[in-house]
Amino acid sequence: MSFYVFGLQNIPYIKEGDNLANLIYEAATSENINFEEKDIIVITQKIVSKAEGRIIKLYDVEPSDFAMQIGKDMEKDPRLVEIVLRESSRIIRMKGNALIVETRHGFVCANAGVDYSNVEQGYVTLLPIDPDKSAKNIRKQLMALTGKNLAVIVTDTWGRAWRLGQVDYAIGVAGMLAFKDYRGETDYTGRELHVTNMCIADELAGAAELVKGKLSGVPVVIIRGYDYPEGEGAASNIIRPLSEDLFR
């Protein structure tokens, strides 16, 4: 199997209220790119959050006493801490400069996905309220514009508990299953597989990041030629249930 991963270069700077599907379609058209059946459109969370108005001005935030204390202990801006707390359902770990929380979506990540990068000075972006819904809306509009069956993945960059460095993960999925399940199939020796259930949404998010990068200004990538399983998948399906989590 082989597939192609390429970025859209002509996405403009995104602001609140922008229609991402229209801008993605226009960028592809300007680059003479025609969408094909089962293309996967991978979109960085930052532009989804901007378009949906998920931006907060730090100077407007009044930190609580609890946020003030955490900020002092962790050498973080207490206004940032206050925003993180508002976006969280609970704190998982606080150590050094790392504030690991569970977001209201159920994601476990640093700072609840609140981020300074690629946004105006004095502002931070928040995760979309419902990234799966965001992916579904963009997919529906893009399919109407292109007449093609497409999948959409919204991604964000997070660290990993057991390995150094960050990778891109899927936080919103539409038009495809998040997993490719090999359980019940046999390997080349004839042994039945019992636990292999690959999270292809995360793998595709990581592949797209290799093209997007962090400094290139390419927030949208097309993956073409990967035969993903179609269906009503969602990034929320990727979250490990608390009853199965050995570390929380």
C-alpha positions in Angstrom: 0.0 0.0 0.0 1.1 3.5 -0.7 -0.5 6.9 -0.2 0.3 10.6 -0.7 0.4 13.4 1.9 0.5 17.0 0.6 -0.4 20.4 2.1 -2.5 23.2 1.0 -0.3 26.3 0.7 -2.9 29.0 0.2 -5.0 28.9 3.3 -5.4 32.5 4.5 -5.0 33.7 8.1 -8.1 32.5 9.9 -10.4 34.7 11.9 -13.6 34.2 13.8 -16.6 33.5 11.6 -14.5 32.2 8.6 -16.0 29.3 6.7 -13.2 26.7 6.7 -14.8 24.5 4.1 -15.0 27.3 1.6 -11.5 28.4 2.3 -10.1 24.9 2.0 -12.0 24.4 -1.3 -10.8 27.8 -2.6 -7.2 27.1 -1.6 -7.2 23.7 -3.4 -8.8 25.3 -6.5 -6.1 28.0 -6.6 -3.4 25.3 -6.5 -5.1 23.3 -9.2 -5.9 20.5 -6.8 -9.1 18.5 -7.5 -10.5 16.5 -4.6 -10.9 12.7 -5.2 -13.0 10.0 -3.6 -11.9 9.1 -0.1 -9.5 12.0 0.3 -8.8 12.6 4.0 -8.7 16.3 4.9 -6.5 16.8 8.0 -7.0 20.2 9.7 -5.0 21.6 12.6 -7.1 22.4 15.6 -5.8 26.0 15.8 -7.7 27.2 12.7 -10.8 25.4 13.8 -10.7 27.1 17.1 -10.1 30.5 15.5 -13.0 30.1 13.1 -15.3 29.1 16.0 -14.2 32.0 18.2 -12.5 29.9 20.8 -10.0 32.6 21.6 -9.6 34.4 24.9 -7.8 37.7 25.7 -5.6 37.0 28.8 -6.0 40.5 30.1 -9.7 40.0 30.5 -9.2 37.0 32.8 -9.5 37.4 36.6 -7.6 34.4 38.2 -9.1 32.8 41.2 -7.1 32.3 44.4 -6.5 28.7 43.5 -5.2 29.7 40.1 -3.0 32.3 41.7 -1.5 29.6 44.0 -0.9 27.1 41.2 0.6 29.9 39.1 3.0 30.8 41.9 4.0 27.2 42.6 4.5 26.3 38.9 5.8 29.6 37.6 2.9 29.9 35.2 0.8 33.0 34.4 -2.2 32.7 36.8 -4.5 33.9 34.1 -3.5 31.0 31.9 -4.0 28.6 34.8 -7.5 30.0 35.4 -8.4 29.4 31.7 -7.0 25.8 32.0 -9.0 25.2 35.1 -12.2 26.4 33.4 -11.6 24.1 30.5 -10.9 21.1 32.7 -13.0 18.5 34.5 -10.2 17.6 36.9 -6.5 17.9 37.4 -4.5 14.7 36.8 -1.0 15.7 37.7 0.9 18.8 38.7 4.7 18.5 38.7 7.4 21.0 37.8 6.0 23.1 35.0 3.6 20.3 33.8 -0.1 20.8 34.5 -1.9 17.7 33.2 -5.6 17.8 33.2 -8.7 16.0 31.9 -10.6 18.3 29.6 -14.4 18.5 29.5 -14.2 16.4 26.3 -12.4 13.6 28.3 -9.0 14.2 26.7 -5.9 14.0 29.0 -3.3 16.5 28.0 -1.2 19.4 29.2 -2.9 22.7 29.9 -6.3 21.5 28.5 -5.0 22.3 25.0 -4.9 26.0 25.8 -2.2 27.4 23.6 -0.3 30.7 22.9 1.2 29.7 19.5 0.1 31.1 16.2 -2.2 33.6 17.8 -2.0 37.3 18.5 0.0 38.5 21.4 -2.0 38.5 24.6 -4.5 35.9 23.4 -4.8 32.1 23.8 -6.8 29.6 21.9 -9.0 26.8 23.4 -9.9 23.5 22.0 -13.2 23.4 20.0 -16.2 22.8 22.2 -17.0 19.6 20.2 -14.2 18.7 17.8 -16.1 15.7 16.3 -19.0 18.0 15.5 -16.6 20.5 14.0 -15.1 17.7 11.8 -18.6 16.6 10.7 -19.7 20.1 9.8 -16.6 20.8 7.7 -16.9 17.4 6.0 -20.6 18.0 5.1 -19.8 21.3 3.6 -16.7 20.1 1.7 -18.7 17.1 0.3 -21.4 19.5 -1.0 -18.7 21.7 -2.6 -16.7 18.8 -4.2 -19.3 16.1 -4.8 -16.8 13.6 -3.4 -17.0 11.3 -0.4 -14.4 12.6 2.0 -13.2 12.1 5.6 -12.0 14.9 8.0 -9.6 14.7 10.9 -9.0 17.6 13.3 -5.6 17.3 15.1 -3.7 18.8 18.0 -0.2 18.3 19.2 0.3 16.6 22.6 3.0 15.0 24.6 3.0 11.4 25.6 3.2 9.9 29.1 5.8 7.3 28.4 7.9 8.8 25.6 9.7 12.1 25.0 8.6 14.5 22.3 5.2 15.5 21.0 3.1 14.0 18.2 -0.2 15.1 16.5 -3.3 13.3 17.6 -6.8 13.1 16.3 -9.3 15.1 18.4 -12.1 15.2 15.8 -13.0 12.5 13.2 -15.8 12.4 10.6 -16.5 10.1 7.7 -14.2 7.2 8.8 -13.7 4.8 11.6 -11.0 5.8 14.1 -9.7 2.3 14.3 -8.7 -0.5 11.9 -9.5 -3.7 13.9 -7.5 -6.8 13.2 -8.9 -8.8 16.0 -10.1 -12.2 14.8 -7.9 -12.2 11.8 -4.7 -14.3 11.5 -1.1 -13.2 11.1 1.2 -14.7 8.5 2.0 -17.7 10.7 -1.7 -18.5 11.1 -2.1 -17.2 14.7 -5.3 -15.4 15.5 -4.9 -11.8 16.6 -6.7 -10.9 19.9 -5.7 -7.4 20.8 -4.5 -5.6 17.7 -6.8 -2.6 17.1 -4.8 0.1 15.4 -5.8 3.8 16.0 -5.4 4.8 12.4 -6.9 8.3 13.1 -3.9 9.1 15.3 -1.5 7.5 12.8 -2.9 9.6 9.9 -2.7 12.7 12.2 1.0 12.0 12.7 1.6 11.5 9.0 -0.1 14.8 8.2 2.1 16.6 10.8 5.2 15.7 8.9 3.9 17.9 6.1 2.2 20.6 8.2 5.2 21.1 10.5 5.0 23.8 13.2 6.5 26.8 11.3 5.4 26.3 7.7 2.1 28.0 7.9 0.4 24.9 6.4 -2.7 24.1 8.6 -4.5 21.8 6.1 -3.2 18.5 4.6 -4.8 16.1 2.1 -4.0 12.4 2.5 -4.8 10.5 -0.7 -4.8 6.8 -1.5 -5.2 5.4 2.0 -8.0 2.9 2.1 -9.6 3.7 5.4 -12.6 2.0 6.8 -15.7 4.2 6.3 -18.2 4.7 9.0 -19.5 6.9 11.8 -16.2 7.1 13.7 -15.4 9.8 16.2 -12.3 10.9 18.2 -14.4 10.5 21.3 -14.3 6.7 20.7 -10.5 6.8 21.1 -10.7 8.0 24.8 -9.9 5.0 27.1 -12.8 4.5 29.5 -11.8 5.3 33.1 -12.8 1.7 34.1 -10.0 0.5 31.8 -7.4 3.1 32.7 -4.6 1.6 34.8 -3.0 5.0 35.6 -5.8 7.3 36.7 
